[in-house]
């Protein structure tokens, strides 16, 4: 499938898959979307409500590493330690990563060094990217996830249900529910009624929240009960 690097509405770049008419991030702004959906509505919400100085995050769709690098920079600023697990079935190739301009736009002197470190570290092995941030990348299909009671927060950033409906089913969200600790949170840019109902069917309490630029709503799901 043909892939190209495009510039989104906030000046940050993303990867477009032309055959699918689908992008790795919002065309209205890749960095804006990541900050709104995963940091403001996920990371900030969880750290403010849990009152802990260490959390575990699972990212479904590690992709370009944008969510991971923004989270790392937040851990340094907020003095929060994060054990970050990224799952990706089809890793982005290095030549594409090198064309992305996130480090320069994030305006942090550590961004370029840490972004490279994330993409150069080995798969399947936990790596210390900074004092506050441990990263483990797994190359596997989301259906193969079997973690239990491990994560405080899930960034659910898979390709949309229009393209890959099998990733937005009760079966997948049951795995997400199981992977979270009690009161753990899942955030996603998606807002389709079918997605919300699949989350609710497996036990999540689901909130509709204002979406990032270009999108009216998004979803945040909380695990209420332990298994």
C-alpha angles and dihedrals in degrees: 000000000000115000129187138176113246134181117242129212096275094048095259118124131235140176119262123202102208098196090058097035084228134131133203088235140017115292086220090066131324097205092040091054094047092049094047102041104032106023107031097032097032118022097032092044094050097044092046093050101038096050091210131130096217131049138170119229129194117199117201103206108020089189114149094359092242095130090046097052093047089049092049092053089050092052090057093046096045097036092236121145116222133195100201124195118188121192120198128165095193113029119214112249120248095243089061093045090054090059094056116101101204097118094056094046094047088063097214121129090222096050099087095045094046094043090055091046091054093053096041097049117100124263121248093021126098109240130190106231093173137349088270101039132064116182130198118178120197123193104211143107117276090239088067094062111118105164118141130205092340112117136064093196139021124200102205102198104152122143111281126280090250089066104030109018091167089072093059101056136115089256092059094043090050087060090049092049091051093048093056127084117237108291089016117150136226120197128189139168089232122103106170116140091233090056093048091049092049090053093048092048092062094047107272122141101225128204127194108220135179109279131227121274110307095021126085099206145010133185135247118188126193128199105229102179134042118234 
